[in-house]
Amino acid sequence: MSASNSWAECAAVFRTTRAVFLEHEKAKAELKGLMPEDAKEAIGHGVRAKRSKSGAVSFDLLDVEARHAALQ
């Protein structure tokens, strides 16, 4: 695949983002561990965690402008 420009571009992105991806996954695992078992939702510092009925936790980024507007 060394002759393919697309492969080279994607391989470069994969290699340069790998460490950040692993850091991201570690942070998600730690956030899940910090969320109380009985909580359905946790919000803080621009992140919302939601627990599904099956117990899976998903994360959303909150819009900073909307968050500030709600406080005013």
Biopython code that builds the backbone (N, CA, C, O; Angstrom):
import numpy as np
from Bio.PDB.StructureBuilder import StructureBuilder

atoms = [
    (1, "MET", "N", (0.803, -1.197, 0.000)),
    (1, "MET", "CA", (0.000, 0.000, 0.000)),
    (1, "MET", "C", (0.850, 1.267, 0.000)),
    (1, "MET", "O", (0.318, 2.369, 0.133)),
    (2, "SER", "N", (2.150, 1.121, -0.146)),
    (2, "SER", "CA", (3.016, 2.297, -0.106)),
    (2, "SER", "C", (2.798, 3.228, -1.298)),
    (2, "SER", "O", (3.197, 4.391, -1.240)),
    (3, "ALA", "N", (2.178, 2.752, -2.373)),
    (3, "ALA", "CA", (1.947, 3.586, -3.539)),
    (3, "ALA", "C", (0.662, 4.405, -3.418)),
    (3, "ALA", "O", (0.421, 5.291, -4.239)),
    (4, "SER", "N", (-0.153, 4.131, -2.427)),
    (4, "SER", "CA", (-1.429, 4.815, -2.292)),
    (4, "SER", "C", (-1.304, 6.054, -1.411)),
    (4, "SER", "O", (-0.922, 5.957, -0.245)),
    (5, "ASN", "N", (-1.627, 7.222, -1.975)),
    (5, "ASN", "CA", (-1.598, 8.468, -1.203)),
    (5, "ASN", "C", (-2.638, 8.459, -0.088)),
    (5, "ASN", "O", (-2.370, 8.928, 1.018)),
    (6, "SER", "N", (-3.817, 7.930, -0.377)),
    (6, "SER", "CA", (-4.867, 7.870, 0.643)),
    (6, "SER", "C", (-4.430, 7.018, 1.821)),
    (6, "SER", "O", (-4.638, 7.388, 2.976)),
    (7, "TRP", "N", (-3.819, 5.868, 1.524)),
    (7, "TRP", "CA", (-3.339, 4.992, 2.595)),
    (7, "TRP", "C", (-2.296, 5.729, 3.440)),
    (7, "TRP", "O", (-2.331, 5.670, 4.669)),
    (8, "ALA", "N", (-1.386, 6.410, 2.785)),
    (8, "ALA", "CA", (-0.325, 7.126, 3.484)),
    (8, "ALA", "C", (-0.901, 8.220, 4.378)),
    (8, "ALA", "O", (-0.466, 8.388, 5.517)),
    (9, "GLU", "N", (-1.878, 8.962, 3.860)),
    (9, "GLU", "CA", (-2.495, 10.024, 4.651)),
    (9, "GLU", "C", (-3.217, 9.460, 5.869)),
    (9, "GLU", "O", (-3.060, 9.972, 6.977)),
    (10, "CYS", "N", (-3.997, 8.423, 5.671)),
    (10, "CYS", "CA", (-4.739, 7.820, 6.772)),
    (10, "CYS", "C", (-3.804, 7.157, 7.778)),
    (10, "CYS", "O", (-4.039, 7.227, 8.984)),
    (11, "ALA", "N", (-2.761, 6.523, 7.295)),
    (11, "ALA", "CA", (-1.791, 5.905, 8.194)),
    (11, "ALA", "C", (-1.096, 6.961, 9.044)),
    (11, "ALA", "O", (-0.828, 6.730, 10.223)),
    (12, "ALA", "N", (-0.807, 8.099, 8.465)),
    (12, "ALA", "CA", (-0.165, 9.182, 9.213)),
    (12, "ALA", "C", (-1.089, 9.714, 10.301)),
    (12, "ALA", "O", (-0.654, 9.950, 11.428)),
    (13, "VAL", "N", (-2.359, 9.901, 9.969)),
    (13, "VAL", "CA", (-3.332, 10.365, 10.968)),
    (13, "VAL", "C", (-3.470, 9.325, 12.070)),
    (13, "VAL", "O", (-3.485, 9.671, 13.252)),
    (14, "PHE", "N", (-3.569, 8.064, 11.696)),
    (14, "PHE", "CA", (-3.690, 6.986, 12.680)),
    (14, "PHE", "C", (-2.503, 6.995, 13.643)),
    (14, "PHE", "O", (-2.675, 6.896, 14.858)),
    (15, "ARG", "N", (-1.316, 7.113, 13.091)),
    (15, "ARG", "CA", (-0.112, 7.091, 13.932)),
    (15, "ARG", "C", (-0.019, 8.309, 14.844)),
    (15, "ARG", "O", (0.393, 8.185, 15.997)),
    (16, "THR", "N", (-0.395, 9.479, 14.345)),
    (16, "THR", "CA", (-0.237, 10.696, 15.152)),
    (16, "THR", "C", (-1.351, 10.869, 16.192)),
    (16, "THR", "O", (-1.161, 11.572, 17.185)),
    (17, "THR", "N", (-2.500, 10.240, 15.977)),
    (17, "THR", "CA", (-3.608, 10.387, 16.924)),
    (17, "THR", "C", (-3.738, 9.214, 17.884)),
    (17, "THR", "O", (-4.597, 9.246, 18.766)),
    (18, "ARG", "N", (-2.928, 8.197, 17.746)),
    (18, "ARG", "CA", (-3.037, 6.989, 18.575)),
    (18, "ARG", "C", (-2.879, 7.298, 20.066)),
    (18, "ARG", "O", (-3.681, 6.827, 20.873)),
    (19, "ALA", "N", (-1.878, 8.067, 20.444)),
    (19, "ALA", "CA", (-1.629, 8.360, 21.858)),
    (19, "ALA", "C", (-2.778, 9.166, 22.456)),
    (19, "ALA", "O", (-3.180, 8.922, 23.594)),
    (20, "VAL", "N", (-3.305, 10.117, 21.706)),
    (20, "VAL", "CA", (-4.416, 10.930, 22.190)),
    (20, "VAL", "C", (-5.671, 10.073, 22.326)),
    (20, "VAL", "O", (-6.436, 10.243, 23.275)),
    (21, "PHE", "N", (-5.887, 9.161, 21.395)),
    (21, "PHE", "CA", (-7.023, 8.245, 21.476)),
    (21, "PHE", "C", (-6.940, 7.394, 22.745)),
    (21, "PHE", "O", (-7.940, 7.224, 23.442)),
    (22, "LEU", "N", (-5.776, 6.870, 23.042)),
    (22, "LEU", "CA", (-5.613, 6.056, 24.249)),
    (22, "LEU", "C", (-5.853, 6.885, 25.503)),
    (22, "LEU", "O", (-6.443, 6.394, 26.465)),
    (23, "GLU", "N", (-5.406, 8.131, 25.501)),
    (23, "GLU", "CA", (-5.640, 9.030, 26.633)),
    (23, "GLU", "C", (-7.146, 9.310, 26.780)),
    (23, "GLU", "O", (-7.671, 9.366, 27.892)),
    (24, "HIS", "N", (-7.818, 9.483, 25.658)),
    (24, "HIS", "CA", (-9.268, 9.709, 25.630)),
    (24, "HIS", "C", (-10.007, 8.505, 26.235)),
    (24, "HIS", "O", (-10.901, 8.678, 27.064)),
    (25, "GLU", "N", (-9.640, 7.311, 25.828)),
    (25, "GLU", "CA", (-10.276, 6.098, 26.336)),
    (25, "GLU", "C", (-10.033, 5.930, 27.834)),
    (25, "GLU", "O", (-10.926, 5.487, 28.557)),
    (26, "LYS", "N", (-8.850, 6.275, 28.301)),
    (26, "LYS", "CA", (-8.536, 6.187, 29.726)),
    (26, "LYS", "C", (-9.390, 7.182, 30.509)),
    (26, "LYS", "O", (-9.903, 6.850, 31.577)),
    (27, "ALA", "N", (-9.544, 8.390, 29.991)),
    (27, "ALA", "CA", (-10.359, 9.407, 30.655)),
    (27, "ALA", "C", (-11.821, 8.965, 30.724)),
    (27, "ALA", "O", (-12.474, 9.165, 31.748)),
    (28, "LYS", "N", (-12.346, 8.364, 29.645)),
    (28, "LYS", "CA", (-13.720, 7.871, 29.662)),
    (28, "LYS", "C", (-13.893, 6.802, 30.738)),
    (28, "LYS", "O", (-14.881, 6.815, 31.472)),
    (29, "ALA", "N", (-12.952, 5.890, 30.834)),
    (29, "ALA", "CA", (-13.028, 4.828, 31.842)),
    (29, "ALA", "C", (-12.996, 5.414, 33.254)),
    (29, "ALA", "O", (-13.731, 4.962, 34.132)),
    (30, "GLU", "N", (-12.150, 6.416, 33.470)),
    (30, "GLU", "CA", (-12.064, 7.038, 34.785)),
    (30, "GLU", "C", (-13.339, 7.816, 35.116)),
    (30, "GLU", "O", (-13.801, 7.782, 36.256)),
    (31, "LEU", "N", (-13.913, 8.521, 34.129)),
    (31, "LEU", "CA", (-15.177, 9.226, 34.352)),
    (31, "LEU", "C", (-16.293, 8.240, 34.699)),
    (31, "LEU", "O", (-17.102, 8.509, 35.587)),
    (32, "LYS", "N", (-16.341, 7.105, 34.008)),
    (32, "LYS", "CA", (-17.341, 6.084, 34.323)),
    (32, "LYS", "C", (-17.178, 5.607, 35.760)),
    (32, "LYS", "O", (-18.167, 5.396, 36.462)),
    (33, "GLY", "N", (-15.950, 5.438, 36.193)),
    (33, "GLY", "CA", (-15.683, 4.995, 37.552)),
    (33, "GLY", "C", (-16.064, 6.027, 38.596)),
    (33, "GLY", "O", (-16.406, 5.668, 39.723)),
    (34, "LEU", "N", (-16.011, 7.301, 38.241)),
    (34, "LEU", "CA", (-16.365, 8.378, 39.165)),
    (34, "LEU", "C", (-17.871, 8.599, 39.264)),
    (34, "LEU", "O", (-18.351, 9.210, 40.220)),
    (35, "MET", "N", (-18.608, 8.108, 38.290)),
    (35, "MET", "CA", (-20.057, 8.300, 38.278)),
    (35, "MET", "C", (-20.705, 7.308, 39.247)),
    (35, "MET", "O", (-20.491, 6.102, 39.129)),
    (36, "PRO", "N", (-21.493, 7.804, 40.203)),
    (36, "PRO", "CA", (-22.152, 6.893, 41.147)),
    (36, "PRO", "C", (-23.029, 5.870, 40.421)),
    (36, "PRO", "O", (-23.647, 6.187, 39.405)),
    (37, "GLU", "N", (-23.080, 4.663, 40.938)),
    (37, "GLU", "CA", (-23.837, 3.579, 40.298)),
    (37, "GLU", "C", (-25.328, 3.894, 40.165)),
    (37, "GLU", "O", (-25.973, 3.459, 39.211)),
    (38, "ASP", "N", (-25.872, 4.647, 41.118)),
    (38, "ASP", "CA", (-27.303, 4.931, 41.090)),
    (38, "ASP", "C", (-27.662, 6.198, 40.308)),
    (38, "ASP", "O", (-28.838, 6.544, 40.195)),
    (39, "ALA", "N", (-26.657, 6.884, 39.772)),
    (39, "ALA", "CA", (-26.909, 8.124, 39.020)),
    (39, "ALA", "C", (-27.294, 7.802, 37.579)),
    (39, "ALA", "O", (-26.675, 6.959, 36.929)),
    (40, "LYS", "N", (-28.322, 8.486, 37.096)),
    (40, "LYS", "CA", (-28.726, 8.333, 35.694)),
    (40, "LYS", "C", (-27.986, 9.320, 34.810)),
    (40, "LYS", "O", (-27.798, 9.075, 33.618)),
    (41, "GLU", "N", (-27.555, 10.461, 35.406)),
    (41, "GLU", "CA", (-26.882, 11.500, 34.642)),
    (41, "GLU", "C", (-25.916, 12.251, 35.551)),
    (41, "GLU", "O", (-26.186, 12.457, 36.734)),
    (42, "ALA", "N", (-24.795, 12.654, 34.981)),
    (42, "ALA", "CA", (-23.825, 13.488, 35.694)),
    (42, "ALA", "C", (-23.343, 14.557, 34.723)),
    (42, "ALA", "O", (-23.058, 14.270, 33.561)),
    (43, "ILE", "N", (-23.254, 15.784, 35.205)),
    (43, "ILE", "CA", (-22.838, 16.903, 34.362)),
    (43, "ILE", "C", (-21.772, 17.702, 35.082)),
    (43, "ILE", "O", (-21.895, 17.981, 36.275)),
    (44, "GLY", "N", (-20.721, 18.072, 34.356)),
    (44, "GLY", "CA", (-19.707, 18.933, 34.921)),
    (44, "GLY", "C", (-18.599, 19.222, 33.940)),
    (44, "GLY", "O", (-18.220, 18.358, 33.149)),
    (45, "HIS", "N", (-18.078, 20.430, 33.988)),
    (45, "HIS", "CA", (-16.919, 20.859, 33.197)),
    (45, "HIS", "C", (-17.101, 20.614, 31.706)),
    (45, "HIS", "O", (-16.164, 20.225, 31.008)),
    (46, "GLY", "N", (-18.334, 20.850, 31.222)),
    (46, "GLY", "CA", (-18.596, 20.753, 29.795)),
    (46, "GLY", "C", (-18.857, 19.351, 29.278)),
    (46, "GLY", "O", (-18.884, 19.130, 28.067)),
    (47, "VAL", "N", (-19.053, 18.386, 30.198)),
    (47, "VAL", "CA", (-19.308, 16.997, 29.800)),
    (47, "VAL", "C", (-20.554, 16.502, 30.516)),
    (47, "VAL", "O", (-20.741, 16.759, 31.705)),
    (48, "ARG", "N", (-21.407, 15.786, 29.781)),
    (48, "ARG", "CA", (-22.569, 15.134, 30.382)),
    (48, "ARG", "C", (-22.433, 13.632, 30.171)),
    (48, "ARG", "O", (-22.183, 13.172, 29.057)),
    (49, "ALA", "N", (-22.600, 12.873, 31.252)),
    (49, "ALA", "CA", (-22.613, 11.418, 31.188)),
    (49, "ALA", "C", (-24.033, 10.954, 31.436)),
    (49, "ALA", "O", (-24.688, 11.434, 32.362)),
    (50, "LYS", "N", (-24.519, 10.029, 30.624)),
    (50, "LYS", "CA", (-25.866, 9.498, 30.783)),
    (50, "LYS", "C", (-25.776, 7.972, 30.848)),
    (50, "LYS", "O", (-25.079, 7.340, 30.054)),
    (51, "ARG", "N", (-26.504, 7.394, 31.822)),
    (51, "ARG", "CA", (-26.535, 5.942, 31.966)),
    (51, "ARG", "C", (-27.835, 5.425, 31.347)),
    (51, "ARG", "O", (-28.921, 5.910, 31.664)),
    (52, "SER", "N", (-27.711, 4.444, 30.468)),
    (52, "SER", "CA", (-28.882, 3.845, 29.839)),
    (52, "SER", "C", (-29.532, 2.855, 30.804)),
    (52, "SER", "O", (-28.976, 2.546, 31.858)),
    (53, "LYS", "N", (-30.700, 2.368, 30.439)),
    (53, "LYS", "CA", (-31.391, 1.377, 31.268)),
    (53, "LYS", "C", (-30.568, 0.109, 31.439)),
    (53, "LYS", "O", (-30.669, -0.570, 32.460)),
    (54, "SER", "N", (-29.753, -0.208, 30.436)),
    (54, "SER", "CA", (-28.911, -1.404, 30.516)),
    (54, "SER", "C", (-27.639, -1.176, 31.327)),
    (54, "SER", "O", (-26.901, -2.122, 31.600)),
    (55, "GLY", "N", (-27.375, 0.088, 31.717)),
    (55, "GLY", "CA", (-26.204, 0.401, 32.530)),
    (55, "GLY", "C", (-25.031, 0.976, 31.766)),
    (55, "GLY", "O", (-24.025, 1.356, 32.365)),
    (56, "ALA", "N", (-25.149, 1.045, 30.440)),
    (56, "ALA", "CA", (-24.070, 1.617, 29.635)),
    (56, "ALA", "C", (-24.022, 3.128, 29.836)),
    (56, "ALA", "O", (-25.063, 3.778, 29.926)),
    (57, "VAL", "N", (-22.822, 3.681, 29.906)),
    (57, "VAL", "CA", (-22.649, 5.117, 30.096)),
    (57, "VAL", "C", (-22.154, 5.731, 28.785)),
    (57, "VAL", "O", (-21.191, 5.257, 28.182)),
    (58, "SER", "N", (-22.837, 6.800, 28.359)),
    (58, "SER", "CA", (-22.406, 7.524, 27.160)),
    (58, "SER", "C", (-22.100, 8.959, 27.557)),
    (58, "SER", "O", (-22.611, 9.465, 28.556)),
    (59, "PHE", "N", (-21.261, 9.602, 26.760)),
    (59, "PHE", "CA", (-20.811, 10.958, 27.055)),
    (59, "PHE", "C", (-21.149, 11.891, 25.914)),
    (59, "PHE", "O", (-21.110, 11.518, 24.741)),
    (60, "ASP", "N", (-21.488, 13.135, 26.294)),
    (60, "ASP", "CA", (-21.743, 14.198, 25.334)),
    (60, "ASP", "C", (-20.961, 15.427, 25.763)),
    (60, "ASP", "O", (-20.793, 15.685, 26.955)),
    (61, "LEU", "N", (-20.485, 16.183, 24.782)),
    (61, "LEU", "CA", (-19.883, 17.481, 25.075)),
    (61, "LEU", "C", (-20.994, 18.507, 25.103)),
    (61, "LEU", "O", (-21.867, 18.513, 24.236)),
    (62, "LEU", "N", (-20.962, 19.373, 26.096)),
    (62, "LEU", "CA", (-21.960, 20.423, 26.201)),
    (62, "LEU", "C", (-21.446, 21.687, 25.540)),
    (62, "LEU", "O", (-20.257, 21.998, 25.608)),
    (63, "ASP", "N", (-22.343, 22.405, 24.907)),
    (63, "ASP", "CA", (-22.007, 23.671, 24.279)),
    (63, "ASP", "C", (-21.726, 24.688, 25.379)),
    (63, "ASP", "O", (-22.596, 24.954, 26.208)),
    (64, "VAL", "N", (-20.541, 25.250, 25.397)),
    (64, "VAL", "CA", (-20.139, 26.180, 26.453)),
    (64, "VAL", "C", (-21.026, 27.407, 26.462)),
    (64, "VAL", "O", (-21.383, 27.882, 27.540)),
    (65, "GLU", "N", (-21.398, 27.943, 25.304)),
    (65, "GLU", "CA", (-22.246, 29.143, 25.240)),
    (65, "GLU", "C", (-23.623, 28.863, 25.825)),
    (65, "GLU", "O", (-24.156, 29.697, 26.556)),
    (66, "ALA", "N", (-24.207, 27.717, 25.525)),
    (66, "ALA", "CA", (-25.523, 27.372, 26.047)),
    (66, "ALA", "C", (-25.467, 27.207, 27.553)),
    (66, "ALA", "O", (-26.407, 27.577, 28.255)),
    (67, "ARG", "N", (-24.373, 26.655, 28.053)),
    (67, "ARG", "CA", (-24.214, 26.448, 29.488)),
    (67, "ARG", "C", (-24.157, 27.787, 30.210)),
    (67, "ARG", "O", (-24.766, 27.948, 31.268)),
    (68, "HIS", "N", (-23.430, 28.749, 29.647)),
    (68, "HIS", "CA", (-23.345, 30.075, 30.259)),
    (68, "HIS", "C", (-24.692, 30.793, 30.190)),
    (68, "HIS", "O", (-25.070, 31.490, 31.131)),
    (69, "ALA", "N", (-25.405, 30.631, 29.098)),
    (69, "ALA", "CA", (-26.692, 31.303, 28.940)),
    (69, "ALA", "C", (-27.680, 30.790, 29.981)),
    (69, "ALA", "O", (-28.502, 31.558, 30.479)),
    (70, "ALA", "N", (-27.613, 29.512, 30.313)),
    (70, "ALA", "CA", (-28.541, 28.941, 31.285)),
    (70, "ALA", "C", (-28.296, 29.514, 32.678)),
    (70, "ALA", "O", (-29.214, 29.553, 33.497)),
    (71, "LEU", "N", (-27.094, 29.951, 32.952)),
    (71, "LEU", "CA", (-26.765, 30.477, 34.265)),
    (71, "LEU", "C", (-27.189, 31.926, 34.431)),
    (71, "LEU", "O", (-27.327, 32.392, 35.562)),
    (72, "GLN", "N", (-27.397, 32.636, 33.365)),
    (72, "GLN", "CA", (-27.696, 34.066, 33.458)),
    (72, "GLN", "C", (-29.127, 34.336, 33.827)),
    (72, "GLN", "O", (-29.527, 35.495, 33.943)),
]
sb = StructureBuilder()
sb.init_structure("model")
sb.init_model(0)
sb.init_chain("A")
sb.init_seg("    ")
for serial, (resi, resn, name, xyz) in enumerate(atoms, 1):
    if name == "N":
        sb.init_residue(resn, " ", resi, " ")
    sb.init_atom(name, np.array(xyz, "f"), 0.0, 1.0, " ", f" {name:<3s}", serial, name[0])
structure = sb.get_structure()
